[in-house]
Amino acid sequence: MTSSTYEFRVEGQLTDQAREAFCDMDIEEQPLGAALVGNVIDEAHLLGIMAQCRTLGLIVVSAHRIPGSRARAGHHPRAGAG
C-alpha cells in the first residue's frame, strides 16, 4: 500500500481525548459528526486508526481513500489547518 490521504467520517462530536489522539489529522466538525482527513502510510496504519476509533467509542460511518491523492513523504496535516 502506498501512502495516501484518507477521510474518516464519524458520528457525534469529538471529545478532547479524541482530538488529541488524532492531532496529526485535519478535523472538520459537521452537524452530525466529524470528518478526519490525514495521511495513511500503510495497511497497518489504517487498521490502527480504525482500532483507535473503536477504543475511543467513535462510530465510523465511512472510511475511504481520497481519489488521486498521494501523500507527500513526511507530510502530516495538523488539526484545524486549512
N, C-alpha and C positions, 0 to 999 in steps of 0.2 A: 504494500500500500504506500503510495506516495503522499507526502504531506499535503493536506488540502484544508480549505476552510469549510466548517460545518455550522449549521444552525440547529439549535435545540430549542424547542418550544415546550414550556412547562406551564401547568395550571397554578393559579394562585400567585400571591405576591412573595417575593424572595425575602427571607429573613436576613439579618446582618451576617449570620453564620454562613448562609448560602452565598451571599455576596463575597465574603472573604474566601470561601472555597473556590469560587470561580473568578477571582480577581484578575486573572490573565485573559479574561474574555470580555467582549463588549456585551453589556447588558442593556436591554431595552424593555422597560416596563410597558405593558399593554393592558387594555381594560380587563381581560380575563386571565392574565398571566404574565409571562415574560419570555423574551427571546434571548438566548445566549449564543453569541457568534464568536468563533475562535478557531485557531489553528489546531488541527488534529494530525499528529505526526505518524501514527500507525494504528493498526487494529487494537493493540493492547491499550493505547491511549484512549481510543474511542470507547472501549469496554470499561475503562477506568472512570471516564466521565459519566457513563450510564450508571455505574455502581455508586459513584459519589451522589448522584441524584437520588438514587434509592435510599442511601444512608441518611440523606437529609430530608426524606419524606416527600420529595418532589415527584409529581406525576408527569412523566414525559409524554407529551401529546404527539410530538413528531421530532425526528432527528434525520437530517439529510445533508449531503454534501452540496455546497453551492456550485451549480454547474459552471465549468470553465475556470474554477478557482484553483490556484496553485499558490500555496502559502510560501512566502519568501523564507529562506533559511534564517533562523534566529528572530523572525518577526513574531511578536506576541502582542495582539491588540490589548489595550488596557480598558478596564470597565469604565464606562462613561465617556470614552473617547469618541470623537466624531462629531 
